[in-house]
Amino acid sequence: MSVPEDSTVRAVTFKLNGGVLGTNGSPAACPKCGEQHLLTVRVVPDEIGETPTYVECPWGHLWAEPTLPQRVFAGLLAAVAEEYPEEWAALNRVLAERGRLVAGA
């Protein structure tokens, strides 16, 4: 499943300043240019399995990163929802209204 910018898929987008380690212990890197920093990950909260997370490098290359399954980020979002239920409800309202949420932009 691709999550392009104009998608109707509910996605939460995180811009990461540093690198991110995949489940294999290696840094996620763009397969085209090798960039490992300033990556943007697109998390689909409804995907909690092994579906790869879509990642974009600062140069606009988009790929499905198999070492970053959606379950990793879904777990983080679930922890936020449990710890901050009022804020999570507000985020869900934004997702319902706009179809997507951009965090850290």
N, C-alpha and C positions, 0 to 999 in steps of 0.2 A: 504494500500500500504506500503510495507516495503522498506526501503532505505538502503540496505547493502552496504558495502565498495566498492564492485566491480560493483555497479549498473551503468546502463547507464542513470538513471534518473538524470536530472540537479538538483543538490543539493548544498546548501551553508551550510557549517558546522561551527558552532560557539562553541568554548570551553569557558564555563562560569566559572570564578573563584569562584564566590559566588553562592548562591542559586537563584532560580527563582520562583516567585509566579505565580500560575495558575489563571485562570479566577475566580475560587472559593475563592481566597484569601489565600489559603493554599500553602505552598511550594511544588513544584514538588519533588517527592522522588521515588527512585528505588523501585519497588514492591518486589524485591527479597532480597535486603540487606538494604534498607532504606536510602541509601546515598542521601544527598540533595545538596552537594557541588561538584564542579569540574565536572559538567555535560556537555555533548556535545549535542547540539541540531542540527538536520538536517532539514533545511528549503528548501522546494521545491518552488522556486519563482512563478511557474505557479499555485500553489495551494493557492487560496485566501479565501477559505471557512472554514467550520468547521472541515475539515479533521485534525485528531490529528497530532501533531508534533512528530517525532521519537526522542527519547532521549536515550543517553547511559551514564551509570555511569562509574567511573574510573576502575571498576572491570570488564567491558565488558558486562554488562547486557543491552540489548536493548529492549525498549518497546515503544508503542504508548501511548503518554500522552494526555488523553482526555481533561485535563484542560488547555492545551496549543495548541489551534487550530492554524492551519497554517496562518489564517488571521492576528493573532497578529504579527507574524514575517514578513509577507508579507507587512503589513502596515509600519513597520520599514524600510524595504528595499525600499518601494516606497518613503518614506521621504528622504532617502539617495539619491535615484535616482534624486529626484527633486532638492535637495540642491547641489549635486555634480555630474552634468550630465557627465562631462568628465571622472571622476573616475568610474562612473557607466558603461559608455561605455567600458572602459578598462576591468572591471570585466566581462562584458558580452562577450567580446572577449575570455577571459580565459575560461569561461563556454562553449563557443562554441567549443573551441579547445580541452579542456580536459574533458568536460562533468561534471566537478564538481570543486568546489572552496573550499578551506579550509581557513577559516579566524581565526585569533587569535592562530594559531598553533605555 
